[in-house]
C-alpha cells in the first residue's frame, strides 16, 4: 500500500468509516515507481541485514536524462562578453 502524503492521516484515523478507507486503495501509477536488482541472498532466511537491499545493478528506468548544450556559457561575476571583448583588446 502506497499512500499520497495527504492521505496518511486519513489512513491512520481509527474513526474513519470502512468505505472511506477502502476508497484509498488505488494502484500507484507506474511512472511513480522504479526498480533495481538486489542480491539473491534475500531469498535465504538465514541471511539478515540492510545490505541485502543495496542495488547490485542499474535501475530499470533511468531516473534522469541530461542533455548537454554546447551553446550554454557560464557568465557573470566578471565573465560577461563585453568584459571579455575589453580584455581581448
N, C-alpha and C positions, 0 to 999 in steps of 0.2 A: 504494500500500500504506500503510495507516494502522494502526499498532500501538497497543495499550494500553501504557502506560508499563511495566507489569510484564512485558511480553513482549519488550522491547527487547534485553535481554542474551541471551535465548534466540535471537532472530533473528540476532544478531551472532556467536554461538558457532560457530566453524568445525567443531567436532567433533560437532555435533548431527546425528542421522540425518535423511535427507530426509523421511521420513514425519512427523517432529515439526515440521519447518519448514513443510511444506505444510498441516499442521493449523492453523497460524497464519493462513492465508489465508482469512479470513472477511470478508464485507462489513460495513462500519461502518453501524450503524442510522442512518437518515435524520434522526432527531431530534438527532443529534450534529453535523450539518452545516448549513451555511448558505451562501448565495452572494450576490454583489453584482455589478453590472455594472462592467466596466473599459473602458478606452479601446480603440477598434477599431484603434488604431495597433499593437496587439500582433500583428496579422497581418502587418505589414510587417517583413521580415527585416533591413532596413537601420536600423530604429529600435531603440535599446537603452536600458535604464535602468529602475530600480526604480519610477519614476513611472508606468510603464505598468500597474503593479499596483494603483495607488491607486483606490479606489472612485470611480465617476462618478455614482452614484445610490444610492438606498435599498437596503437588504438585502431579499432575497426574503421572509424571515420576520423579524418583529420579534424583537429579542434579549430585550427585557424589556417587560412590560406593568405599568404602575404604576396603582394605584387609590388615589385620594385619599379620605380620610375627614374630614369636617368636624368630627366629634366628638373627634378626637385633639387634645390640647392639650399644649403644652410645659410641663412642671412641673419643679420642682427649683431648686436654687440660689436660694431665696428667693421662688419664684413659686408656692408651694403655695396652694390655695384658701383655707385657714384664714388665712394671712398676708394674702391679698388682701382677705378679709372684714374683718380687723382694720384694714387700711389705709383701707378704704372708710368706716369708722365715724367 
